[in-house]
Amino acid sequence: MNEEKPDWSSDLGDMPPEEFREYAHEAVNWVADFLAEVDDLPVFPSTKPGEIRRKIPAAPPSAPESMDALLNDFRSVIIPGMNHWNHPSFFGYFSVSASGPGIIGELLASALNVNAMVWRSAPAASELEEVATDWLRQLLNLPAAFEGVINDTASSSTMYALAAARERAWPDAHQNGLFGMAPGRVYASQQAHSSIEKGVLAVGLGQRGYRTISTDDEFAMRPDALGAAIVEDLDAGIKPCAIVATLGTTSTAALDPVAEIASIADHYGIWLHIDAAYGGPVAMLPESHSWFNGWERADSIVVNPHKWLFTPIDCSVLYCRRPEILKRAFSIVPEYLQSSEVSESRSLMDFGISLGRRFRALKLWFVIRYFGKDGLIARIRNHLRIASLLGKAIGDEDQWEVMAPVDLGLVTFRSTRGETPEEQNRINHEILNAVNDSGRAFLTHTVLNELVVLRLAIGNIKTTEEHVMKTWILLKDIAEGFSEGSRASRGS
Ligand SMILES: Cc1ncc(COP(=O)(O)O)c(C=O)c1O
């Protein structure tokens, strides 16, 4: 009998393996060249809003396109429109790094494409998240009571911490919502990141549920003002829900006095969350321990390896010493996710809103192993050294001033050229725009006491003293040019 074999071959599948191999090699070669030569690229592109979009068809293609066409457009359309965060002269916001081992971890995680909702959905990813966050905990010298989970961003981590704080302050709210409850309050310094207020909104406490506390001359939270605010609120029948202290604020990298704040939190039994999204990795350095004294008494802490720990975006670790409360705030297990291991393993979906979770632990694990504790410490210590050198150089220069202590990797400063504060502000904005337009470095600004202040954040793994000092010379040259220009126009 001549039985015909069914033909199950199909051209409806994925890219053929050989084609993948060829183009993946091409892409990886491109990445290797990019990492080797990024220094030669302009940090900020000379593109205008809308320019990139106009180069891309408004509608998707109907017919397949070749990988050659895709990679060509990546090189010719996308790359010229990039602000290169992975450039050693990117000093804006907080500078970050996608390091080699982190990029490789990211590539492998995307190929595996696991979704670490529960242990059964991704056993190794679930367990590695436990291991990698515990390794980081040890590097940060935090007690074993802290359990870590990885979220996308500090904004999510902080929101989850506030949800746990709310769960503790109003256990009934889990059932009934906040309707009919006495108003509550979350406290953070005037310099705290906007993600804290967003988190307060997200957990239903409303803008009135957020109270900012004044800061001292160094932009750190004043514990006396915090204590007074709590007493005032208690007298008014408002329930304190959480205090958020920051180690490394966004504007100036100020360090709130966590030991004193922890004592206040203890005294009133208020949840203490620490936003160490930026500053956290500095806790690895033995010489910097004193800044972190007291953070081990917090209920929750957020640290972002994607800021200053050489891990590609996104990777934010939320540590919680009361994981059972965090879980209580979020744990709902639908039938299709029930399995026998639920009781003996962690289900990452229980620690936040998102069910689906990327395998972020892989890149963090690679980064920690590749550089080792000593390598990580040496790199961060070098960033602190360079920041301190720049702070001194600026402090020694006429017509420039440093605006806040240079404790971490951020230097905040301004030119004092100009007769009035308004004129000075305009000049500092012009200096900033001129530096960024040059493509040779990228900085951002903040406003302190109504003065426009330039921020230069050192944190990229490739940044050297030379990058920073060349940028300082560029800043001085630009400012000098403005002075000469205005002298010339006044003379004419
Ligand atoms: C101190 C601080 N906390 C929180 C955040 C928010 O971080 P993310 O972008 O991970 O939400 C930032 C962002 O720069 C920050 O500087």
The ligand as an SDF file (V2000), in Angstrom:
LIG
                    3D

 16 16  0  0  0  0  0  0  0  0999 V2000
   15.8140   59.2850   43.3100 C   0  0  0  0  0  0  0  0  0  0  0  0
   14.9610   58.6850   42.2340 C   0  0  0  0  0  0  0  0  0  0  0  0
   13.9470   57.8830   42.5730 N   0  0  0  0  0  0  0  0  0  0  0  0
   13.1480   57.3300   41.6440 C   0  0  0  0  0  0  0  0  0  0  0  0
   13.3480   57.5580   40.3140 C   0  0  0  0  0  0  0  0  0  0  0  0
   12.4500   56.9230   39.3030 C   0  0  0  0  0  0  0  0  0  0  0  0
   13.1490   55.9200   38.6560 O   0  0  0  0  0  0  0  0  0  0  0  0
   12.4800   54.9840   37.5610 P   0  0  0  0  0  0  0  0  0  0  0  0
   12.7480   55.6460   36.2460 O   0  0  0  0  0  0  0  0  0  0  0  0
   13.1920   53.6720   37.6880 O   0  0  0  0  0  0  0  0  0  0  0  0
   11.0300   54.8810   37.8550 O   0  0  0  0  0  0  0  0  0  0  0  0
   14.3910   58.4010   39.9070 C   0  0  0  0  0  0  0  0  0  0  0  0
   14.6350   58.6670   38.4730 C   0  0  0  0  0  0  0  0  0  0  0  0
   15.6300   59.2040   38.0720 O   0  0  0  0  0  0  0  0  0  0  0  0
   15.2150   58.9740   40.8930 C   0  0  0  0  0  0  0  0  0  0  0  0
   16.2080   59.8090   40.5570 O   0  0  0  0  0  0  0  0  0  0  0  0
  1  2  1  0
  2  3  1  0
  2 15  2  0
  3  4  2  0
  4  5  1  0
  5  6  1  0
  5 12  2  0
  6  7  1  0
  7  8  1  0
  8  9  2  0
  8 10  1  0
  8 11  1  0
 12 13  1  0
 12 15  1  0
 13 14  2  0
 15 16  1  0
M  END
$$$$
